[in-house]
Amino acid sequence: MDAFWIILTGSLVALNGALLGSFLLLRRMSLVGDAISHAVLPGIVVAYLFTASLTSPFLLVGAALTGLATTWIIETLNQKARLQHDAAIGLTFTLLFAIGVILVATFAGQIDLDMDCVLYGEIAYVPLDTITLASGLDMGPKQVWTLGSVFVGLIILLVTGYRGLSLTTFDAGYAAALGFNTSFWHYALMGAVSLSTVAAFESVGAILVVAFLVGPAATAFLLTRSLKWMLLIASAVGIASAISGYYLALWLDGSISGAMALMTGVIFAVAFVWQMVAKRQ
Amino acid sequence: MNSLSQFLSLSDANVRYVVIGCVLLGISSGLMGVYTLLRKRALIGDAIAHAVLPGICIAFMLSGVRNTWVLFAGAVVTGSLAVYLVDLITSRSRLKPDAATALVLSVFFGAGILLLTIIQSSGNAAQSGLDKFLFGKAAAMLPEDLWLFGVVLCLVVTVLLSGYKEFKLLAFDKGYAQSQGIPVKALEMVLSTLTVLTVATGIQAVGVVLMSSLLIAPAAASRYWTHRLSGMLVLSAIMATLGAYIGAFISYTKPGMPTGPWIVVVLSCITLASMLLAPNQGVLARYLQRRKHRNKILQENILKAFFHLGEKKNNQALAFEMEVLRQQRDMPVARLKSGLRQLVRHGSLLDTNEGYQLTRSGLEAATRVVRLHRLWELYLSRHLNIAPDHVHEDAEGIEHLITPELERELELLLDSPGIDPHDSQIPYTQKDRNR
């Protein structure tokens, strides 16, 4: 049963990452996703100081707001201060992460936040933290419920906003001419990225979030030129990485998150070699 | 103050190691950061920093000892591999560099975490401290670490100095460098290798996540102060030294405070301050420049309104109320008030009981703007064959920009004309005629 819950958790993170990551990749914002996943740390710490719980909805909201602030700071540095884009990303997320680490050190007595856990999580503990109803019915791990609700929210966003999201991604000027609010969709996407990052961070850590945001989407990008297919292939690749990663970790007796991240790379490598061979023929 | 003097004198051996180590690392990354920034690859440092972890783990697994030099060698191997893979993926597929960087970064780091946990579960006694690479271990620097940092810094400085001209061309204009027969590929590899060496040492002080700040912050800050490569290199190294020194001091005064994050915070503050305050390039300087220009246009437009009113009445010595001016040229009252105040302060207008009146210097300035406007209209219609009813808008803009030299050119070209395309006099004051 534990294996099922762990793979389900991993797959949910993978699905969230694959869907959002596809849009990030097409918008050339993959590294912004990386930045957000690190920069939410101070938001998590501050929200944790107020709520004293790692699963409180306030924590999600606080961290999601930090994520939005991160993208806003990056854009401001880039446009108002004319700092080149990659440098703006690097400057912003390192500063916010450093502030987060300092906050953890300052409130070390009041905070039970394992810094290693933030970076590479501990997915193996997911099945231990379950929700039990008053009637004594075991509802399964808390993390699965959190990630599951984020996934449902994401699907609703995609179904209702598919046209807005895809148009503003491919041709912002055209979308604006049709009356779509480009900055609304930009921040909607960034908010979703922040939210799913925070929802995932406790179980799998920032690094697996980044791996799932980039790996499956990049693999799908090599294999198709249609957005719908890209979303489907990326989701499949994400789930395949989660499953194969789990058994790799079991076999090697190592970190499950690390193995899942490695597997996204392995699958990408196969697709990469395949497209190189296909091009040559 | 006691702690400050103790810190400054570096009498405590522990403090000495931390400060010297951080400063050595800071200078190396400050120098290399300038090149990665200029080559628009600022985040390659992030990829290298993450990719170093599996190399360290493999080196440890193979050798079984926690020796600085052995682990360093492993770090350099996988770090270089990461740079190579980012280049390969970018050149051989449709993926953009940013996606390739993020991909390599996360996959290598995942592999590193996997290896790290395998080492930990195998229960090797010497493993302790290996995971300190994640967040840096500035407080635990050893003399042998300092030697390594020193060697890397010497190498960076020597190589950068010996190929200064070639690297400069490469950083600013790769295509031109190639056309000049400079071995671009080889030089890029040298720069990448130096960056890998720097990052592999740097993460020992600030850790994986914060390493990119050491590369980016000082270089980005220096870019606001100068456009010269030599100036950037010197400034970047100085700022990195300052950041490392102050950061180490803060963490020294407060026990339990991590050194690396404080260095990053100090460096980022230096960068943000440069961004705001640097002359010419800074946000504040550019804002003041823009405001000055806006005010100049406002003043000249008001002066023009005075001239036109006086021209109608055939008397430039008349005084006008604000309302009359607004009828001549519509603008927000607040703007007009502020412009009038500026003109009075500069001595171009007199604030009399009947209203505002042009002074002699004010009349000269007003005449000049109207003259430039009409000269330009004439030039457009006579030499560019633009219809007279289409030239006004263009002249409204250019009249604020024409220099005295350009004005003389126009007069010569138009052969000192008297009348513009709308049959208005092109005005000159007595002073202009004497010239």
Contacts between the chains, C-beta under 8 A, distances in Angstrom:
chain1	res1	chain2	res2	distance
A	25	B	99	5.3
A	28	B	96	5.5
A	28	B	98	5.9
A	28	B	99	7.5
A	29	B	98	7.7
A	30	B	98	5.3
A	30	B	99	4.3
A	30	B	101	7.9
A	30	B	102	4.3
A	30	B	103	7.7
A	31	B	43	6.0
A	31	B	98	4.6
A	31	B	101	6.4
A	31	B	102	5.2
A	33	B	102	7.1
A	34	B	46	7.6
A	34	B	102	5.0
A	34	B	105	6.9
A	34	B	106	7.5
A	38	B	209	5.9
A	77	B	275	7.5
A	80	B	283	6.3
A	81	B	275	4.6
A	81	B	276	8.0
A	81	B	283	5.4
A	82	B	281	7.7
A	83	B	220	6.0
A	83	B	275	6.9
A	84	B	37	7.3
A	84	B	40	6.5
A	84	B	42	7.1
A	86	B	40	6.5
A	86	B	41	7.3
A	86	B	42	4.2
A	86	B	43	4.8
A	86	B	98	7.4
A	87	B	37	5.9
A	87	B	42	4.4
A	87	B	216	5.1
A	87	B	219	7.8
A	87	B	220	4.8
A	89	B	43	6.5
A	90	B	42	5.4
A	90	B	43	5.4
A	90	B	45	7.6
A	90	B	46	6.5
A	90	B	212	4.5
A	90	B	213	6.7
A	90	B	215	7.6
A	90	B	216	4.2
A	91	B	213	6.9
A	91	B	216	5.6
A	91	B	217	6.0
A	91	B	220	6.4
A	91	B	268	6.3
A	91	B	271	6.3
A	94	B	209	7.0
A	94	B	210	5.2
A	94	B	212	5.8
A	94	B	213	3.5
A	94	B	216	7.5
A	94	B	217	7.6
A	94	B	264	5.5
A	94	B	268	7.2
A	95	B	213	7.0
A	95	B	264	6.5
A	95	B	265	6.7
A	95	B	268	4.1
A	97	B	209	5.4
A	97	B	210	6.6
A	97	B	261	7.8
A	98	B	210	5.8
A	98	B	213	7.2
A	98	B	260	7.5
A	98	B	261	3.8
A	98	B	262	7.6
A	98	B	264	3.9
A	98	B	265	5.2
A	98	B	268	7.5
A	99	B	261	7.5
A	99	B	265	6.7
A	101	B	135	7.0
A	101	B	258	5.8
A	101	B	260	7.9
A	101	B	261	4.3
A	102	B	257	7.0
A	102	B	258	6.8
A	102	B	261	5.0
A	102	B	262	6.9
A	102	B	265	6.9
A	105	B	256	5.9
A	105	B	257	5.8
A	105	B	258	5.5
A	105	B	261	7.8
A	106	B	257	7.8
A	108	B	256	6.8
A	115	B	135	6.6
A	116	B	131	6.9
A	116	B	134	6.9
A	119	B	134	6.3
A	119	B	209	7.4
A	120	B	113	4.7
A	207	B	50	8.0
A	207	B	106	5.9
A	207	B	109	5.1
A	207	B	110	6.1
A	207	B	113	6.7
A	208	B	106	7.8
A	208	B	110	6.8
A	210	B	102	6.5
A	210	B	105	7.2
A	210	B	106	4.2
A	211	B	106	3.8
A	211	B	107	6.3
A	211	B	110	5.5
A	213	B	102	7.6
A	214	B	99	6.3
A	214	B	102	4.4
A	214	B	103	4.7
A	214	B	106	6.0
A	215	B	103	6.0
A	215	B	106	6.9
A	215	B	107	6.6
A	217	B	99	7.9
A	218	B	95	5.8
A	218	B	99	5.5
A	218	B	100	7.9
A	218	B	103	5.3
A	221	B	94	6.8
A	221	B	95	6.5
A	221	B	99	7.7
A	222	B	93	5.8
A	222	B	94	7.0
A	222	B	95	7.2
A	248	B	114	7.9
A	249	B	114	7.0
A	252	B	114	6.8
A	252	B	118	5.8
A	253	B	117	8.0
A	253	B	118	6.6
A	253	B	121	5.3
A	254	B	113	8.0
A	254	B	114	4.5
A	254	B	115	7.2
A	254	B	117	4.2
A	254	B	118	4.3
A	254	B	121	7.0
A	255	B	113	4.8
A	255	B	114	5.3
A	255	B	116	7.3
A	255	B	117	3.9
A	257	B	110	7.1
A	257	B	113	6.6
A	258	B	110	4.6
A	258	B	111	6.8
A	258	B	112	7.2
A	258	B	113	3.3
A	258	B	114	3.5
A	258	B	115	7.8
A	258	B	116	7.6
A	258	B	117	6.5
A	259	B	110	7.3
A	259	B	114	5.2
A	260	B	110	7.1
A	261	B	106	5.7
A	261	B	107	6.0
A	261	B	109	7.0
A	261	B	110	2.4
A	261	B	111	7.5
A	261	B	113	7.4
A	262	B	107	6.2
A	262	B	110	4.7
A	262	B	111	4.7
A	262	B	114	5.8
A	264	B	106	7.6
A	264	B	107	6.4
A	264	B	110	7.7
A	265	B	103	7.1
A	265	B	106	7.8
A	265	B	107	3.0
A	265	B	108	7.7
A	265	B	110	7.1
A	265	B	111	7.4
A	268	B	103	6.5
A	268	B	107	7.4
A	272	B	89	6.7
A	272	B	92	7.6
A	272	B	93	6.3
A	275	B	93	6.4
A	276	B	92	5.8
A	276	B	93	7.7
